[in-house]
Amino acid sequence: MPEENWPRGAHWLDTSKSPRQIDIDPKTGPNIGKTNLGIYEVDGDQCRICFANSPSDERPTGFASREGTRLIVLVLKREK
């Protein structure tokens, strides 16, 4: 995808919660001004993020996207 088509936005992290929380605020697309709620964890060279697919959805409580849920799970690994 060309860089000019990448989604733009901001995010906020709350490390005082368990699991740690992330709020994603899109600056492009149909959800401008609406916050998606998520959780994240960093373990060594891996970062897992799980967030609600819609701003109206509740914050996830675990890192799983089961059938029938509207959760998105990302697993990012640092390249060595």
C-alpha positions as CSV (number, residue, x, y, z in Angstrom):
1,M,0.0,0.0,0.0
2,P,1.4,3.4,-0.9
3,E,2.4,5.5,2.2
4,E,-0.2,8.2,1.3
5,N,-2.9,5.5,1.8
6,W,-1.7,4.4,5.3
7,P,-4.2,5.1,8.1
8,R,-3.3,8.1,10.2
9,G,-4.0,8.5,13.9
10,A,-2.8,8.8,17.4
11,H,-2.6,6.3,20.3
12,W,-2.3,6.5,24.1
13,L,-0.8,3.8,26.3
14,D,-1.7,3.1,30.0
15,T,1.0,1.0,31.6
16,S,-0.6,1.1,35.0
17,K,-3.4,-1.3,34.0
18,S,-3.1,-5.1,33.7
19,P,-3.2,-6.0,30.9
20,R,-1.8,-2.7,29.6
21,Q,-4.2,-0.6,27.7
22,I,-4.0,1.2,24.3
23,D,-6.5,3.7,22.9
24,I,-6.4,4.3,19.2
25,D,-7.8,7.6,17.7
26,P,-8.0,7.5,13.9
27,K,-7.4,10.7,12.0
28,T,-8.6,9.4,8.7
29,G,-11.5,7.2,7.5
30,P,-15.1,6.9,8.8
31,N,-14.2,6.7,12.5
32,I,-12.5,10.1,12.9
33,G,-13.0,11.3,16.5
34,K,-14.0,7.9,17.8
35,T,-11.6,5.9,19.9
36,N,-11.0,2.1,19.5
37,L,-10.1,0.4,22.8
38,G,-7.4,-2.2,23.1
39,I,-4.8,-4.0,25.2
40,Y,-1.2,-4.8,24.5
41,E,1.8,-6.7,25.9
42,V,5.5,-6.7,25.1
43,D,7.5,-9.8,25.8
44,G,11.1,-9.7,24.6
45,D,11.1,-9.2,20.8
46,Q,7.3,-9.7,20.5
47,C,4.4,-7.3,20.9
48,R,0.8,-8.4,21.0
49,I,-2.1,-6.0,20.5
50,C,-5.8,-6.8,20.6
51,F,-8.3,-4.1,19.9
52,A,-12.0,-3.7,19.2
53,N,-12.9,-3.5,15.6
54,S,-15.4,-0.7,16.2
55,P,-15.4,2.3,18.5
56,S,-18.7,1.2,20.0
57,D,-17.2,-2.1,21.2
58,E,-15.8,-2.7,24.7
59,R,-12.1,-3.1,25.5
60,P,-10.9,-6.7,25.0
61,T,-9.9,-8.7,28.1
62,G,-7.6,-11.2,26.4
63,F,-5.5,-11.7,23.3
64,A,-7.9,-13.9,21.3
65,S,-10.2,-13.3,18.4
66,R,-12.8,-16.1,18.6
67,E,-15.5,-16.6,16.0
68,G,-18.4,-14.2,16.6
69,T,-16.2,-11.5,18.3
70,R,-15.3,-8.2,16.7
71,L,-11.6,-8.2,17.9
72,I,-8.4,-7.7,15.9
73,V,-5.2,-9.4,17.2
74,L,-1.8,-8.3,15.9
75,V,1.5,-10.1,16.8
76,L,4.6,-8.1,15.9
77,K,8.0,-9.6,16.1
78,R,11.3,-7.7,15.9
79,E,13.5,-8.8,13.1
80,K,17.0,-9.8,14.1
